Amino acid sequence: MKTTSRFLLLASVAATPVFFTGCETTQGVRNPAGVPVTEMRPDEKGFVQGTGVESQDLVSVTDKMARSIVGIPEIARAQTKPSIVLEPVVNNTRFPINKDIFLSRIRVQLNSKAAGRVGFMDREMMKTLERERALKQSGQVTASADPNVVEFKGADYFLTGKLEGMSTRTTQGTSDYVLYTFRLTNARTSEIVWEDFAEIKKQGLEDAAYR
Amino acid sequence: MTDSRPAPSSRARRPSLVALFAMSTAGLLTFAGCATIPDTPARRAAPRTGDPLIDGNADLAVAPDKDRVLLEYRLGVTALRMGDYELAKAKFDDAIARIGGLISGPVDAAKRSRGLFTAEREKVFIGEPYERVMAFYYRGLLYWRDGQPDNARACFRSAQLLDSDAESDTYKSDYVLLEYLDGLASAKLAADGSEALARAEKLTKNQLPPYDTEANVLCFVEYGRGPRKYAAGEHGELLRFRTEPSRIRSATLTVGEQTVNFLPWDNLNFQAVTRGGRVMDHVLGNKAVFKQGADTVGDVALVGAAVAADNIYKEKRRVVTDAQGRRRVVTETERNEGAQTAAIALALVGIFSKIAAAATKTDADVRMWDNLPQYLSFGALRLPPGEHAATVQFYDANGQPVADLTRRVTLTVGDPAKDTVVILSELKR
């Protein structure tokens, strides 16, 4: 009896650690107090990332496009400052985006880096400008020049772009490829005087808890 | 002659202090393991105003992060149905940003939810694929309403992609309406939508209307109640969907001389049950196996402890001769230290096993977007700018109009530069 009891005791003591090895160890909760606000450069990858269009893509793509545009002969060696009108970017991807943001950043880059070699026409303001001109023409407000003379500039070039994408999703993860193309079209001849592209591919796999 | 010596004092027969301590501690621990599930803030009784938008925002303000997306889904669609489009946009934008950031985002909670002692519902809710699809679908409608059909198309494509990893090829990316709208948006943007239309036609037996790029009023109609989740299986480890057939099977919208029929294009109940198994189902299955195993080990060890405890004291009878030479039978109680130790050890193993079994969280996550419709439908018509009186009529399975759901609505066709998007739902909230 005594032997049996000792055997039972040893068996139970031995079984305990074996039993609990089945329990998954907890690595501990990371960032239990949260993550403080972190200021990041817009061109760096953050700690929260998806496969969509993100700020680092915007910065790298628009930087590349602005550098590319400013070097073309139509801009670099133009006798008179060419006027450019921005046309909305076409989004043909699966990611809803703020379409103006790409062209806004290219415009700002060109305005700040091209040292006045290009001019951009503010067509977004046309309704406001027309209303103001009408007020001047009717004499309701003062004018520093003859309001009946059309001074709104026409476009020499149109700058626009297109985002196109290919996406795959399987149990192995999600893959997204986005092709960014931008072009400058001569408003008079319809000739594409400049075109460039950038492409970004991202892949990710969600936690098994979501699959 | 038989004489019994006095039985051992009750003190001598009592289990040792160690055993008592172990038992009581284990008892406490066992009951500590039976934690009641506290009401989530989403269900916490907060002062109600009766306004679903105010109440929804109040719920969101106190909601734990893990439930935030769920509450935003619910509030977003309620706001959409009540005509508060800015609120709906804000809620869907935040929800979509959160679910989009999860690939390398807050995975800690998800990782924990895969552990044995954490319930699946502790992960950040993003919803089953059909729920995520609907978030993108509704956001797409709002983009279209804002004159951004390309961003709407992007949402429809994201939604369709979310359904592309169903287990069976037959049910991958099989939302008719999403394909149709993808093509319609392309057609409206002067691109080729014919491929998407062809895909949509392949997915349905119904005759789909050809694209009318001049149609400026796009009507999205929904009816019936969407799927309900419940946990099945011995340990609640199986996520299942309860689907009840809608009493409404079609609808019409009459504006002046024009009547548009809305037959079901997509059925969310069908979408929910045709996804196939989840990876998480295997994780929960393993948890259930562990729970069952631990419970069985606990039972065996406790029975063993009881048997060993029964052997701690053993009575022995022997014949003794006293000083007068009389013989008598004496009963003695013998204490078996080994059996006592074994009983305690087995009891501890048994109780810890029981605690482990009780603490193992096997329940499938049944948090659900509970104000989704069952059927989605679409129709387009041409109307001049201005206000138009219209009547919405819903029909049952026999084609009889359901009188209590008949509604008069006013369609306001405004800016000709963008389409007028009308969202009509049988569900009020």
Boltz contact constraints between the chains, C-beta under 6 A:
constraints:
  - contact:
      token1: [A, 2]
      token2: [B, 338]
      max_distance: 6.0
  - contact:
      token1: [A, 5]
      token2: [B, 338]
      max_distance: 6.0
  - contact:
      token1: [A, 5]
      token2: [B, 339]
      max_distance: 6.0
  - contact:
      token1: [A, 5]
      token2: [B, 342]
      max_distance: 6.0
  - contact:
      token1: [A, 6]
      token2: [B, 338]
      max_distance: 6.0
  - contact:
      token1: [A, 8]
      token2: [B, 342]
      max_distance: 6.0
  - contact:
      token1: [A, 9]
      token2: [B, 341]
      max_distance: 6.0
  - contact:
      token1: [A, 9]
      token2: [B, 342]
      max_distance: 6.0
  - contact:
      token1: [A, 9]
      token2: [B, 345]
      max_distance: 6.0
  - contact:
      token1: [A, 12]
      token2: [B, 345]
      max_distance: 6.0
  - contact:
      token1: [A, 12]
      token2: [B, 346]
      max_distance: 6.0
  - contact:
      token1: [A, 12]
      token2: [B, 349]
      max_distance: 6.0
  - contact:
      token1: [A, 16]
      token2: [B, 349]
      max_distance: 6.0
  - contact:
      token1: [A, 22]
      token2: [B, 290]
      max_distance: 6.0
  - contact:
      token1: [A, 23]
      token2: [B, 116]
      max_distance: 6.0
  - contact:
      token1: [A, 24]
      token2: [B, 115]
      max_distance: 6.0
  - contact:
      token1: [A, 24]
      token2: [B, 116]
      max_distance: 6.0
  - contact:
      token1: [A, 30]
      token2: [B, 108]
      max_distance: 6.0
  - contact:
      token1: [A, 48]
      token2: [B, 101]
      max_distance: 6.0
  - contact:
      token1: [A, 48]
      token2: [B, 105]
      max_distance: 6.0
  - contact:
      token1: [A, 49]
      token2: [B, 104]
      max_distance: 6.0
  - contact:
      token1: [A, 50]
      token2: [B, 100]
      max_distance: 6.0
  - contact:
      token1: [A, 50]
      token2: [B, 101]
      max_distance: 6.0
  - contact:
      token1: [A, 50]
      token2: [B, 103]
      max_distance: 6.0
  - contact:
      token1: [A, 91]
      token2: [B, 150]
      max_distance: 6.0
  - contact:
      token1: [A, 91]
      token2: [B, 154]
      max_distance: 6.0
  - contact:
      token1: [A, 93]
      token2: [B, 154]
      max_distance: 6.0
  - contact:
      token1: [A, 94]
      token2: [B, 154]
      max_distance: 6.0
  - contact:
      token1: [A, 94]
      token2: [B, 157]
      max_distance: 6.0
  - contact:
      token1: [A, 94]
      token2: [B, 158]
      max_distance: 6.0
  - contact:
      token1: [A, 94]
      token2: [B, 161]
      max_distance: 6.0
  - contact:
      token1: [A, 95]
      token2: [B, 154]
      max_distance: 6.0
  - contact:
      token1: [A, 96]
      token2: [B, 151]
      max_distance: 6.0
  - contact:
      token1: [A, 96]
      token2: [B, 154]
      max_distance: 6.0
  - contact:
      token1: [A, 96]
      token2: [B, 155]
      max_distance: 6.0
  - contact:
      token1: [A, 167]
      token2: [B, 161]
      max_distance: 6.0
  - contact:
      token1: [A, 169]
      token2: [B, 161]
      max_distance: 6.0
  - contact:
      token1: [A, 169]
      token2: [B, 164]
      max_distance: 6.0
  - contact:
      token1: [A, 169]
      token2: [B, 165]
      max_distance: 6.0
  - contact:
      token1: [A, 170]
      token2: [B, 165]
      max_distance: 6.0
  - contact:
      token1: [A, 171]
      token2: [B, 165]
      max_distance: 6.0
  - contact:
      token1: [A, 204]
      token2: [B, 103]
      max_distance: 6.0
  - contact:
      token1: [A, 206]
      token2: [B, 103]
      max_distance: 6.0
  - contact:
      token1: [A, 207]
      token2: [B, 107]
      max_distance: 6.0
  - contact:
      token1: [A, 207]
      token2: [B, 110]
      max_distance: 6.0
  - contact:
      token1: [A, 208]
      token2: [B, 279]
      max_distance: 6.0
  - contact:
      token1: [A, 209]
      token2: [B, 110]
      max_distance: 6.0
  - contact:
      token1: [A, 209]
      token2: [B, 113]
      max_distance: 6.0
  - contact:
      token1: [A, 209]
      token2: [B, 114]
      max_distance: 6.0
  - contact:
      token1: [A, 209]
      token2: [B, 123]
      max_distance: 6.0
  - contact:
      token1: [A, 209]
      token2: [B, 280]
      max_distance: 6.0
  - contact:
      token1: [A, 211]
      token2: [B, 279]
      max_distance: 6.0
